[in-house]
Amino acid sequence: MPESGALQNRQAERMKIGFAKDNLQQLQIDRETTVTGHFRKRSQQQLFLFEDYYNEERKLLGIETSFMEDFQKGRNTRGLYDEYRNAFGKARRELRDNYLEELKGQFEDATITLDTFGIRRFGLRTAQPELVYDTKFSLDGFVKRPVLTTSWTQGGSSGADVSKALPAYAYGGYFYVFRPFVLL
């Protein structure tokens, strides 16, 4: 029975988080996930397609044409080619749902929009045992927009005291207030 230590079983994520340009309540996240050890197997089953796995192995072995290309060229295997093409197309459409499920498991209460996803390293070789995949997505529902009433002095110490309701955004326990300014 294969065994791996606790240090070998890990999932690490590197995220670049920013606000959407047109909506400061929406987070744009570019995430790179690295999975190792026994955690890798479940992720591989969920996020791989046979077609991608096969193409990765074919490149490693130096095989120039795929079995799909061979099926397409052959007269007797044309029907088999159509059947495989339809099955692979269906699996590719369902793959997006698998990535969304994985994201929803982590960000339960937010509305998620998946932009792009893909495998960077398959984690199939002992020389590169890590599964590395990328996801780019948007989150709605993490950043709240309260309205704060603030006051400030406009025009220096001799200026008038101004009190206005300004939009503010809360994220990570901090409030960001966007105050209008006047150029003199």
N, CA and C atoms as an extended XYZ file, in Angstrom:
552
Properties=species:S:1:pos:R:3:atomname:S:1:resname:S:1:resid:I:1 pbc="F F F"
N         0.845       -1.176        0.000 N   MET     1
C         0.000        0.000        0.000 CA  MET     1
C         0.897        1.248        0.000 C   MET     1
N         0.712        2.153       -0.983 N   PRO     2
C         1.545        3.352       -1.035 CA  PRO     2
C         1.296        4.248        0.172 C   PRO     2
N         2.354        4.905        0.586 N   GLU     3
C         2.263        5.752        1.759 CA  GLU     3
C         3.066        7.013        1.511 C   GLU     3
N         2.574        8.115        2.021 N   SER     4
C         3.332        9.365        1.963 CA  SER     4
C         3.145       10.095        3.278 C   SER     4
N         4.193       10.804        3.670 N   GLY     5
C         4.169       11.533        4.928 CA  GLY     5
C         3.321       12.788        4.843 C   GLY     5
N         3.032       13.358        6.001 N   ALA     6
C         2.187       14.549        6.062 CA  ALA     6
C         2.778       15.713        5.278 C   ALA     6
N         4.099       15.854        5.276 N   LEU     7
C         4.724       16.958        4.547 CA  LEU     7
C         4.595       16.806        3.035 C   LEU     7
N         4.423       15.577        2.577 N   GLN     8
C         4.282       15.342        1.139 CA  GLN     8
C         2.848       15.567        0.655 C   GLN     8
N         1.883       15.532        1.541 N   ASN     9
C         0.478       15.721        1.184 CA  ASN     9
C         0.085       17.162        1.482 C   ASN     9
N         0.075       17.979        0.452 N   ARG    10
C        -0.261       19.375        0.678 CA  ARG    10
C        -0.924       19.976       -0.556 C   ARG    10
N        -1.643       21.054       -0.288 N   GLN    11
C        -2.225       21.852       -1.361 CA  GLN    11
C        -1.885       23.297       -1.051 C   GLN    11
N        -1.116       23.913       -1.922 N   ALA    12
C        -0.691       25.295       -1.734 CA  ALA    12
C        -1.280       26.143       -2.853 C   ALA    12
N        -1.678       27.357       -2.491 N   GLU    13
C        -2.272       28.254       -3.477 CA  GLU    13
C        -1.565       29.602       -3.444 C   GLU    13
N        -1.315       30.123       -4.599 N   ARG    14
C        -0.765       31.468       -4.753 CA  ARG    14
C        -1.823       32.269       -5.498 C   ARG    14
N        -2.294       33.347       -4.853 N   MET    15
C        -3.380       34.125       -5.450 CA  MET    15
C        -2.960       35.575       -5.662 C   MET    15
N        -3.347       36.106       -6.794 N   LYS    16
C        -3.243       37.537       -7.067 CA  LYS    16
C        -4.671       38.063       -7.025 C   LYS    16
N        -4.923       38.956       -6.073 N   ILE    17
C        -6.282       39.444       -5.851 CA  ILE    17
C        -6.326       40.937       -6.142 C   ILE    17
N        -7.321       41.344       -6.907 N   GLY    18
C        -7.511       42.757       -7.212 CA  GLY    18
C        -8.988       43.065       -7.368 C   GLY    18
N        -9.294       44.335       -7.411 N   PHE    19
C       -10.673       44.774       -7.628 CA  PHE    19
C       -10.927       44.895       -9.124 C   PHE    19
N       -12.163       44.615       -9.529 N   ALA    20
C       -12.552       44.825      -10.920 CA  ALA    20
C       -12.557       46.325      -11.197 C   ALA    20
N       -12.151       46.718      -12.389 N   LYS    21
C       -12.059       48.140      -12.715 CA  LYS    21
C       -13.417       48.837      -12.689 C   LYS    21
N       -14.447       48.150      -13.126 N   ASP    22
C       -15.759       48.768      -13.222 CA  ASP    22
C       -16.670       48.493      -12.024 C   ASP    22
N       -16.242       47.629      -11.095 N   ASN    23
C       -17.075       47.281       -9.947 CA  ASN    23
C       -16.165       46.951       -8.767 C   ASN    23
N       -16.038       47.871       -7.828 N   LEU    24
C       -15.131       47.664       -6.707 CA  LEU    24
C       -15.659       46.667       -5.689 C   LEU    24
N       -16.857       46.174       -5.882 N   GLN    25
C       -17.378       45.131       -5.010 CA  GLN    25
C       -17.047       43.740       -5.543 C   GLN    25
N       -16.429       43.659       -6.676 N   GLN    26
C       -16.093       42.382       -7.290 CA  GLN    26
C       -14.580       42.169       -7.228 C   GLN    26
N       -14.174       41.006       -6.738 N   LEU    27
C       -12.763       40.656       -6.677 CA  LEU    27
C       -12.381       39.850       -7.906 C   LEU    27
N       -11.234       40.166       -8.492 N   GLN    28
C       -10.665       39.398       -9.596 CA  GLN    28
C        -9.516       38.591       -9.019 C   GLN    28
N        -9.557       37.283       -9.167 N   ILE    29
C        -8.547       36.421       -8.566 CA  ILE    29
C        -7.896       35.563       -9.640 C   ILE    29
N        -6.580       35.581       -9.636 N   ASP    30
C        -5.771       34.731      -10.510 CA  ASP    30
C        -5.038       33.773       -9.571 C   ASP    30
N        -5.385       32.490       -9.609 N   ARG    31
C        -4.905       31.532       -8.615 CA  ARG    31
C        -4.095       30.419       -9.270 C   ARG    31
N        -2.962       30.102       -8.659 N   GLU    32
C        -2.157       28.949       -9.055 CA  GLU    32
C        -2.190       27.967       -7.886 C   GLU    32
N        -2.616       26.737       -8.137 N   THR    33
C        -2.732       25.721       -7.100 CA  THR    33
C        -1.725       24.615       -7.369 C   THR    33
N        -0.985       24.224       -6.336 N   THR    34
C        -0.026       23.126       -6.415 CA  THR    34
C        -0.471       22.055       -5.435 C   THR    34
N        -0.651       20.829       -5.931 N   VAL    35
C        -1.126       19.719       -5.109 CA  VAL    35
C        -0.090       18.599       -5.177 C   VAL    35
N         0.274       18.043       -3.998 N   THR    36
C         1.267       16.971       -3.953 CA  THR    36
C         0.757       15.802       -3.125 C   THR    36
N         1.487       14.705       -3.197 N   GLY    37
C         1.175       13.517       -2.394 CA  GLY    37
C        -0.144       12.879       -2.791 C   GLY    37
N        -0.815       12.298       -1.806 N   HIS    38
C        -2.084       11.611       -2.078 CA  HIS    38
C        -3.218       12.572       -2.384 C   HIS    38
N        -3.088       13.837       -2.012 N   PHE    39
C        -4.108       14.827       -2.373 CA  PHE    39
C        -4.195       14.995       -3.892 C   PHE    39
N        -3.099       14.733       -4.554 N   ARG    40
C        -3.001       14.930       -6.002 CA  ARG    40
C        -3.957       14.010       -6.777 C   ARG    40
N        -4.132       12.778       -6.321 N   LYS    41
C        -4.916       11.804       -7.086 CA  LYS    41
C        -6.364       12.253       -7.295 C   LYS    41
N        -7.009       12.721       -6.228 N   ARG    42
C        -8.399       13.151       -6.344 CA  ARG    42
C        -8.526       14.345       -7.294 C   ARG    42
N        -7.598       15.280       -7.185 N   SER    43
C        -7.622       16.456       -8.064 CA  SER    43
C        -7.382       16.062       -9.515 C   SER    43
N        -6.478       15.112       -9.728 N   GLN    44
C        -6.219       14.652      -11.094 CA  GLN    44
C        -7.470       14.019      -11.688 C   GLN    44
N        -8.166       13.203      -10.929 N   GLN    45
C        -9.382       12.551      -11.423 CA  GLN    45
C       -10.475       13.572      -11.728 C   GLN    45
N       -10.544       14.615      -10.932 N   GLN    46
C       -11.587       15.614      -11.094 CA  GLN    46
C       -11.279       16.608      -12.205 C   GLN    46
N       -10.006       16.970      -12.398 N   LEU    47
C        -9.659       18.086      -13.269 CA  LEU    47
C        -8.963       17.696      -14.570 C   LEU    47
N        -8.661       16.419      -14.746 N   PHE    48
C        -8.011       15.945      -15.978 CA  PHE    48
C        -9.041       15.454      -16.971 C   PHE    48
N        -8.689       15.525      -18.214 N   LEU    49
C        -9.416       14.828      -19.270 CA  LEU    49
C        -8.507       13.746      -19.827 C   LEU    49
N        -9.081       12.634      -20.228 N   PHE    50
C        -8.282       11.574      -20.822 CA  PHE    50
C        -7.505       12.096      -22.021 C   PHE    50
N        -8.150       12.915      -22.796 N   GLU    51
C        -7.545       13.479      -24.002 CA  GLU    51
C        -6.279       14.270      -23.660 C   GLU    51
N        -6.314       15.077      -22.599 N   ASP    52
C        -5.142       15.853      -22.189 CA  ASP    52
C        -4.035       14.946      -21.659 C   ASP    52
N        -4.418       13.960      -20.856 N   TYR    53
C        -3.451       12.999      -20.324 CA  TYR    53
C        -2.771       12.252      -21.473 C   TYR    53
N        -3.546       11.783      -22.412 N   TYR    54
C        -3.015       11.051      -23.554 CA  TYR    54
C        -2.048       11.917      -24.366 C   TYR    54
N        -2.418       13.170      -24.621 N   ASN    55
C        -1.552       14.055      -25.402 CA  ASN    55
C        -0.241       14.351      -24.670 C   ASN    55
N        -0.302       14.472      -23.355 N   GLU    56
C         0.917       14.694      -22.571 CA  GLU    56
C         1.844       13.485      -22.669 C   GLU    56
N         1.306       12.301      -22.553 N   GLU    57
C         2.106       11.072      -22.665 CA  GLU    57
C         2.647       10.893      -24.085 C   GLU    57
N         1.843       11.195      -25.072 N   ARG    58
C         2.244       11.069      -26.468 CA  ARG    58
C         3.440       11.962      -26.767 C   ARG    58
N         3.410       13.197      -26.263 N   LYS    59
C         4.535       14.114      -26.463 CA  LYS    59
C         5.797       13.583      -25.798 C   LYS    59
N         5.649       13.030      -24.602 N   LEU    60
C         6.801       12.505      -23.876 CA  LEU    60
C         7.435       11.324      -24.616 C   LEU    60
N         6.607       10.503      -25.219 N   LEU    61
C         7.102        9.331      -25.934 CA  LEU    61
C         7.528        9.637      -27.370 C   LEU    61
N         7.281       10.862      -27.825 N   GLY    62
C         7.704       11.246      -29.166 CA  GLY    62
C         6.792       10.737      -30.271 C   GLY    62
N         5.559       10.428      -29.960 N   ILE    63
C         4.596        9.980      -30.971 CA  ILE    63
C         3.989       11.216      -31.621 C   ILE    63
N         4.110       11.305      -32.934 N   GLU    64
C         3.705       12.528      -33.626 CA  GLU    64
C         2.208       12.648      -33.831 C   GLU    64
N         1.530       11.587      -34.177 N   THR    65
C         0.088       11.674      -34.435 CA  THR    65
C        -0.682       10.976      -33.323 C   THR    65
N        -1.849       11.490      -33.059 N   SER    66
C        -2.692       10.888      -32.020 CA  SER    66
C        -3.547        9.788      -32.634 C   SER    66
N        -4.125        8.975      -31.771 N   PHE    67
C        -5.003        7.921      -32.276 CA  PHE    67
C        -6.249        8.528      -32.927 C   PHE    67
N        -6.639        9.729      -32.501 N   MET    68
C        -7.788       10.399      -33.121 CA  MET    68
C        -7.474       10.766      -34.571 C   MET    68
N        -6.269       11.245      -34.808 N   GLU    69
C        -5.874       11.565      -36.181 CA  GLU    69
C        -5.796       10.312      -37.031 C   GLU    69
N        -5.331        9.209      -36.440 N   ASP    70
C        -5.285        7.938      -37.162 CA  ASP    70
C        -6.692        7.433      -37.475 C   ASP    70
N        -7.610        7.561      -36.502 N   PHE    71
C        -9.003        7.150      -36.723 CA  PHE    71
C        -9.655        7.991      -37.814 C   PHE    71
N        -9.347        9.268      -37.837 N   GLN    72
C        -9.945       10.166      -38.811 CA  GLN    72
C        -9.499        9.818      -40.228 C   GLN    72
N        -8.255        9.382      -40.375 N   LYS    73
C        -7.712        9.060      -41.698 CA  LYS    73
C        -8.219        7.721      -42.224 C   LYS    73
N        -8.492        6.786      -41.319 N   GLY    74
C        -8.887        5.446      -41.750 CA  GLY    74
C       -10.344        5.377      -42.192 C   GLY    74
N       -10.603        4.594      -43.242 N   ARG    75
C       -11.978        4.437      -43.734 CA  ARG    75
C       -12.813        3.612      -42.778 C   ARG    75
N       -12.217        2.577      -42.200 N   ASN    76
C       -12.973        1.669      -41.336 CA  ASN    76
C       -13.201        2.241      -39.930 C   ASN    76
N       -12.475        3.270      -39.576 N   THR    77
C       -12.570        3.800      -38.211 CA  THR    77
C       -13.203        5.191      -38.150 C   THR    77
N       -13.801        5.645      -39.237 N   ARG    78
C       -14.405        6.983      -39.270 CA  ARG    78
C       -15.555        7.102      -38.253 C   ARG    78
N       -16.376        6.101      -38.112 N   GLY    79
C       -17.477        6.118      -37.142 CA  GLY    79
C       -16.962        6.164      -35.710 C   GLY    79
N       -15.878        5.433      -35.461 N   LEU    80
C       -15.268        5.440      -34.139 CA  LEU    80
C       -14.702        6.827      -33.818 C   LEU    80
N       -14.146        7.477      -34.830 N   TYR    81
C       -13.630        8.829      -34.648 CA  TYR    81
C       -14.757        9.766      -34.214 C   TYR    81
N       -15.906        9.721      -34.865 N   ASP    82
C       -17.039       10.583      -34.513 CA  ASP    82
C       -17.530       10.304      -33.097 C   ASP    82
N       -17.559        9.031      -32.718 N   GLU    83
C       -18.007        8.655      -31.376 CA  GLU    83
C       -17.052        9.206      -30.300 C   GLU    83
N       -15.754        9.056      -30.516 N   TYR    84
C       -14.761        9.589      -29.577 CA  TYR    84
C       -14.814       11.121      -29.519 C   TYR    84
N       -14.935       11.742      -30.682 N   ARG    85
C       -14.985       13.203      -30.731 CA  ARG    85
C       -16.173       13.738      -29.923 C   ARG    85
N       -17.331       13.105      -30.046 N   ASN    86
C       -18.511       13.521      -29.281 CA  ASN    86
C       -18.313       13.300      -27.780 C   ASN    86
N       -17.728       12.165      -27.411 N   ALA    87
C       -17.493       11.870      -25.993 CA  ALA    87
C       -16.478       12.837      -25.396 C   ALA    87
N       -15.416       13.144      -26.125 N   PHE    88
C       -14.415       14.086      -25.634 CA  PHE    88
C       -14.997       15.502      -25.532 C   PHE    88
N       -15.840       15.880      -26.479 N   GLY    89
C       -16.481       17.195      -26.431 CA  GLY    89
C       -17.387       17.327      -25.212 C   GLY    89
N       -18.137       16.283      -24.911 N   LYS    90
C       -19.023       16.294      -23.742 CA  LYS    90
C       -18.196       16.392      -22.456 C   LYS    90
N       -17.120       15.639      -22.378 N   ALA    91
C       -16.259       15.676      -21.189 CA  ALA    91
C       -15.626       17.057      -21.019 C   ALA    91
N       -15.238       17.685      -22.120 N   ARG    92
C       -14.631       19.015      -22.032 CA  ARG    92
C       -15.649       20.046      -21.542 C   ARG    92
N       -16.902       19.923      -21.965 N   ARG    93
C       -17.944       20.843      -21.475 CA  ARG    93
C       -18.205       20.632      -19.985 C   ARG    93
N       -18.153       19.391      -19.519 N   GLU    94
C       -18.390       19.083      -18.108 CA  GLU    94
C       -17.202       19.470      -17.226 C   GLU    94
N       -16.028       19.596      -17.800 N   LEU    95
C       -14.827       19.940      -17.039 CA  LEU    95
C       -14.960       21.310      -16.372 C   LEU    95
N       -15.574       22.247      -17.038 N   ARG    96
C       -15.803       23.584      -16.470 CA  ARG    96
C       -16.602       23.467      -15.173 C   ARG    96
N       -17.598       22.591      -15.153 N   ASP    97
C       -18.393       22.376      -13.936 CA  ASP    97
C       -17.540       21.804      -12.808 C   ASP    97
N       -16.583       20.946      -13.134 N   ASN    98
C       -15.688       20.388      -12.112 CA  ASN    98
C       -14.829       21.478      -11.474 C   ASN    98
N       -14.306       22.386      -12.289 N   TYR    99
C       -13.524       23.496      -11.750 CA  TYR    99
C       -14.402       24.409      -10.893 C   TYR    99
N       -15.630       24.664      -11.332 N   LEU   100
C       -16.551       25.494      -10.544 CA  LEU   100
C       -16.879       24.838       -9.206 C   LEU   100
N       -17.101       23.531       -9.208 N   GLU   101
C       -17.361       22.794       -7.960 CA  GLU   101
C       -16.193       22.936       -6.993 C   GLU   101
N       -14.979       22.824       -7.519 N   GLU   102
C       -13.791       22.941       -6.683 CA  GLU   102
C       -13.717       24.336       -6.064 C   GLU   102
N       -14.042       25.365       -6.827 N   LEU   103
C       -14.038       26.734       -6.310 CA  LEU   103
C       -15.147       26.951       -5.282 C   LEU   103
N       -16.323       26.416       -5.542 N   LYS   104
C       -17.451       26.590       -4.618 CA  LYS   104
C       -17.197       25.893       -3.290 C   LYS   104
N       -16.398       24.853       -3.287 N   GLY   105
C       -16.023       24.202       -2.045 CA  GLY   105
C       -15.166       25.103       -1.165 C   GLY   105
N       -14.453       26.014       -1.775 N   GLN   106
C       -13.578       26.913       -1.036 CA  GLN   106
C       -14.238       28.256       -0.727 C   GLN   106
N       -15.021       28.784       -1.650 N   PHE   107
C       -15.679       30.083       -1.495 CA  PHE   107
C       -17.184       29.855       -1.495 C   PHE   107
N       -17.713       29.385       -0.387 N   GLU   108
C       -19.093       28.915       -0.312 CA  GLU   108
C       -20.144       29.996       -0.526 C   GLU   108
N       -19.973       31.156        0.077 N   ASP   109
C       -21.031       32.159        0.110 CA  ASP   109
C       -20.969       33.173       -1.020 C   ASP   109
N       -20.000       33.070       -1.883 N   ALA   110
C       -19.819       34.077       -2.929 CA  ALA   110
C       -20.376       33.590       -4.261 C   ALA   110
N       -20.712       34.545       -5.103 N   THR   111
C       -21.099       34.238       -6.474 CA  THR   111
C       -19.814       34.190       -7.298 C   THR   111
N       -19.582       33.058       -7.959 N   ILE   112
C       -18.320       32.832       -8.659 CA  ILE   112
C       -18.541       32.844      -10.163 C   ILE   112
N       -17.690       33.570      -10.872 N   THR   113
C       -17.672       33.551      -12.330 CA  THR   113
C       -16.306       33.042      -12.748 C   THR   113
N       -16.264       31.876      -13.373 N   LEU   114
C       -15.008       31.267      -13.803 CA  LEU   114
C       -14.646       31.794      -15.181 C   LEU   114
N       -13.470       32.426      -15.278 N   ASP   115
C       -13.026       32.991      -16.548 CA  ASP   115
C       -12.191       31.989      -17.338 C   ASP   115
N       -11.071       31.544      -16.766 N   THR   116
C       -10.205       30.579      -17.447 CA  THR   116
C        -9.701       29.550      -16.448 C   THR   116
N        -9.300       28.408      -16.962 N   PHE   117
C        -8.755       27.335      -16.138 CA  PHE   117
C        -7.880       26.451      -17.014 C   PHE   117
N        -6.947       25.745      -16.383 N   GLY   118
C        -6.100       24.839      -17.142 CA  GLY   118
C        -5.017       24.223      -16.289 C   GLY   118
N        -4.484       23.122      -16.787 N   ILE   119
C        -3.419       22.383      -16.116 CA  ILE   119
C        -2.081       22.893      -16.638 C   ILE   119
N        -1.187       23.244      -15.736 N   ARG   120
C         0.158       23.671      -16.119 CA  ARG   120
C         1.118       22.485      -16.079 C   ARG   120
N         1.069       21.683      -14.994 N   ARG   121
C         1.868       20.461      -14.877 CA  ARG   121
C         0.953       19.352      -14.373 C   ARG   121
N         1.042       18.202      -14.995 N   PHE   122
C         0.117       17.115      -14.709 CA  PHE   122
C         0.474       16.301      -13.469 C   PHE   122
N         1.711       16.350      -13.027 N   GLY   123
C         2.110       15.591      -11.842 CA  GLY   123
C         2.150       14.096      -12.073 C   GLY   123
N         2.564       13.694      -13.261 N   LEU   124
C         2.557       12.271      -13.632 CA  LEU   124
C         3.931       11.616      -13.499 C   LEU   124
N         4.972       12.379      -13.375 N   ARG   125
C         6.344       11.865      -13.367 CA  ARG   125
C         6.991       12.091      -12.010 C   ARG   125
N         7.908       11.212      -11.651 N   THR   126
C         8.615       11.374      -10.383 CA  THR   126
C         9.525       12.592      -10.406 C   THR   126
N         9.993       12.997      -11.590 N   ALA   127
C        10.827       14.188      -11.701 CA  ALA   127
C        10.021       15.468      -11.445 C   ALA   127
N         8.742       15.441      -11.757 N   GLN   128
C         7.834       16.572      -11.508 CA  GLN   128
C         6.545       16.030      -10.899 C   GLN   128
N         6.569       15.705       -9.611 N   PRO   129
C         5.405       15.050       -9.002 CA  PRO   129
C         4.250       15.984       -8.644 C   PRO   129
N         4.434       17.296       -8.798 N   GLU   130
C         3.383       18.230       -8.411 CA  GLU   130
C         2.368       18.418       -9.523 C   GLU   130
N         1.101       18.413       -9.140 N   LEU   131
C         0.030       18.824      -10.031 CA  LEU   131
C        -0.111       20.330       -9.855 C   LEU   131
N        -0.003       21.083      -10.937 N   VAL   132
C        -0.116       22.535      -10.873 CA  VAL   132
C        -1.186       22.963      -11.874 C   VAL   132
N        -2.202       23.679      -11.372 N   TYR   133
C        -3.233       24.175      -12.269 CA  TYR   133
C        -3.579       25.619      -11.933 C   TYR   133
N        -4.088       26.323      -12.945 N   ASP   134
C        -4.419       27.737      -12.831 CA  ASP   134
C        -5.916       27.929      -12.975 C   ASP   134
N        -6.452       28.870      -12.218 N   THR   135
C        -7.842       29.292      -12.378 CA  THR   135
C        -7.880       30.799      -12.255 C   THR   135
N        -8.649       31.411      -13.106 N   LYS   136
C        -8.870       32.856      -13.042 CA  LYS   136
C       -10.378       33.040      -12.922 C   LYS   136
N       -10.793       33.754      -11.861 N   PHE   137
C       -12.229       33.869      -11.608 CA  PHE   137
C       -12.545       35.172      -10.891 C   PHE   137
N       -13.835       35.469      -10.797 N   SER   138
C       -14.328       36.662      -10.114 CA  SER   138
C       -15.232       36.239       -8.973 C   SER   138
N       -15.190       36.999       -7.887 N   LEU   139
C       -16.041       36.743       -6.725 CA  LEU   139
C       -16.910       37.958       -6.455 C   LEU   139
N       -18.189       37.733       -6.295 N   ASP   140
C       -19.116       38.755       -5.819 CA  ASP   140
C       -19.614       38.304       -4.461 C   ASP   140
N       -19.756       39.232       -3.532 N   GLY   141
C       -20.308       38.882       -2.237 CA  GLY   141
C       -19.298       38.905       -1.108 C   GLY   141
N       -18.031       39.109       -1.396 N   PHE   142
C       -17.023       39.201       -0.336 CA  PHE   142
C       -16.813       40.641        0.106 C   PHE   142
N       -16.952       41.579       -0.804 N   VAL   143
C       -16.729       42.983       -0.498 CA  VAL   143
C       -18.087       43.647       -0.343 C   VAL   143
N       -18.335       44.249        0.807 N   LYS   144
C       -19.614       44.896        1.096 CA  LYS   144
C       -19.467       46.398        0.907 C   LYS   144
N       -20.545       47.064        0.547 N   ARG   145
C       -20.503       48.497        0.295 CA  ARG   145
C       -21.447       49.235        1.239 C   ARG   145
N       -20.956       49.648        2.402 N   PRO   146
C       -21.771       50.500        3.262 CA  PRO   146
C       -21.592       51.958        2.839 C   PRO   146
N       -22.485       52.805        3.280 N   VAL   147
C       -22.337       54.237        3.035 CA  VAL   147
C       -21.960       54.877        4.359 C   VAL   147
N       -20.840       55.570        4.378 N   LEU   148
C       -20.358       56.235        5.582 CA  LEU   148
C       -20.557       57.732        5.436 C   LEU   148
N       -20.875       58.386        6.531 N   THR   149
C       -20.932       59.836        6.530 CA  THR   149
C       -19.623       60.328        7.112 C   THR   149
N       -18.913       61.110        6.355 N   THR   150
C       -17.626       61.626        6.799 CA  THR   150
C       -17.621       63.139        6.693 C   THR   150
N       -16.721       63.755        7.386 N   SER   151
C       -16.578       65.205        7.236 CA  SER   151
C       -15.089       65.521        7.135 C   SER   151
N       -14.779       66.569        6.425 N   TRP   152
C       -13.411       67.016        6.278 CA  TRP   152
C       -13.438       68.506        5.982 C   TRP   152
N       -12.319       69.121        6.108 N   THR   153
C       -12.218       70.554        5.836 CA  THR   153
C       -11.719       70.726        4.421 C   THR   153
N       -12.449       71.473        3.654 N   GLN   154
C       -12.091       71.691        2.262 CA  GLN   154
C       -11.406       73.045        2.124 C   GLN   154
N       -10.280       73.077        1.447 N   GLY   155
C        -9.587       74.338        1.195 CA  GLY   155
C        -8.694       74.788        2.331 C   GLY   155
N        -8.160       73.853        3.134 N   GLY   156
C        -7.233       74.210        4.205 CA  GLY   156
C        -7.971       74.629        5.469 C   GLY   156
N        -7.251       75.311        6.352 N   SER   157
C        -7.818       75.652        7.656 CA  SER   157
C        -8.900       76.721        7.560 C   SER   157
N        -8.889       77.545        6.516 N   SER   158
C        -9.900       78.592        6.383 CA  SER   158
C       -11.111       78.129        5.591 C   SER   158
N       -11.092       76.884        5.117 N   GLY   159
C       -12.175       76.392        4.273 CA  GLY   159
C       -13.399       75.994        5.071 C   GLY   159
N       -14.443       75.682        4.342 N   ALA   160
C       -15.709       75.294        4.961 CA  ALA   160
C       -15.663       73.826        5.354 C   ALA   160
N       -16.388       73.482        6.411 N   ASP   161
C       -16.485       72.100        6.862 CA  ASP   161
C       -17.524       71.399        5.995 C   ASP   161
N       -17.161       70.310        5.381 N   VAL   162
C       -18.038       69.610        4.449 CA  VAL   162
C       -18.394       68.249        5.035 C   VAL   162
N       -19.653       67.909        5.005 N   SER   163
C       -20.094       66.605        5.474 CA  SER   163
C       -20.903       65.961        4.358 C   SER   163
N       -20.478       64.787        3.897 N   LYS   164
C       -21.149       64.124        2.777 CA  LYS   164
C       -21.207       62.628        3.019 C   LYS   164
N       -22.158       61.997        2.369 N   ALA   165
C       -22.210       60.542        2.372 CA  ALA   165
C       -21.343       60.063        1.212 C   ALA   165
N       -20.337       59.259        1.537 N   LEU   166
C       -19.394       58.791        0.523 CA  LEU   166
C       -19.450       57.280        0.428 C   LEU   166
N       -19.222       56.742       -0.748 N   PRO   167
C       -19.160       55.287       -0.851 CA  PRO   167
C       -17.876       54.768       -0.202 C   PRO   167
N       -18.001       53.679        0.532 N   ALA   168
C       -16.839       53.048        1.158 CA  ALA   168
C       -16.936       51.550        0.910 C   ALA   168
N       -15.812       50.902        0.837 N   TYR   169
C       -15.776       49.473        0.574 CA  TYR   169
C       -15.044       48.774        1.700 C   TYR   169
N       -15.623       47.681        2.180 N   ALA   170
C       -14.998       46.928        3.266 CA  ALA   170
C       -14.379       45.671        2.679 C   ALA   170
N       -13.134       45.421        3.047 N   TYR   171
C       -12.453       44.211        2.600 CA  TYR   171
C       -11.385       43.875        3.623 C   TYR   171
N       -11.407       42.669        4.122 N   GLY   172
C       -10.384       42.207        5.047 CA  GLY   172
C       -10.332       43.010        6.340 C   GLY   172
N       -11.463       43.513        6.801 N   GLY   173
C       -11.500       44.257        8.042 CA  GLY   173
C       -11.121       45.719        7.897 C   GLY   173
N       -10.841       46.198        6.677 N   TYR   174
C       -10.478       47.588        6.436 CA  TYR   174
C       -11.563       48.252        5.603 C   TYR   174
N       -11.745       49.544        5.817 N   PHE   175
C       -12.660       50.315        4.998 CA  PHE   175
C       -11.846       51.197        4.061 C   PHE   175
N       -12.254       51.227        2.826 N   TYR   176
C       -11.620       52.089        1.836 CA  TYR   176
C       -12.642       53.145        1.457 C   TYR   176
N       -12.336       54.408        1.709 N   VAL   177
C       -13.244       55.505        1.397 CA  VAL   177
C       -12.636       56.290        0.247 C   VAL   177
N       -13.447       56.559       -0.753 N   PHE   178
C       -12.998       57.313       -1.903 CA  PHE   178
C       -13.585       58.713       -1.797 C   PHE   178
N       -12.750       59.669       -1.442 N   ARG   179
C       -13.158       61.034       -1.184 CA  ARG   179
C       -12.851       61.877       -2.411 C   ARG   179
N       -13.804       62.703       -2.835 N   PRO   180
C       -13.495       63.589       -3.967 CA  PRO   180
C       -12.475       64.637       -3.545 C   PRO   180
N       -11.680       65.088       -4.470 N   PHE   181
C       -10.697       66.117       -4.155 CA  PHE   181
C       -10.796       67.228       -5.177 C   PHE   181
N       -10.317       68.382       -4.767 N   VAL   182
C       -10.360       69.561       -5.624 CA  VAL   182
C        -8.934       69.996       -5.888 C   VAL   182
N        -8.606       70.194       -7.153 N   LEU   183
C        -7.281       70.710       -7.518 CA  LEU   183
C        -7.316       72.226       -7.473 C   LEU   183
N        -6.348       72.818       -6.820 N   LEU   184
C        -6.295       74.281       -6.707 CA  LEU   184
C        -5.354       74.861       -7.716 C   LEU   184
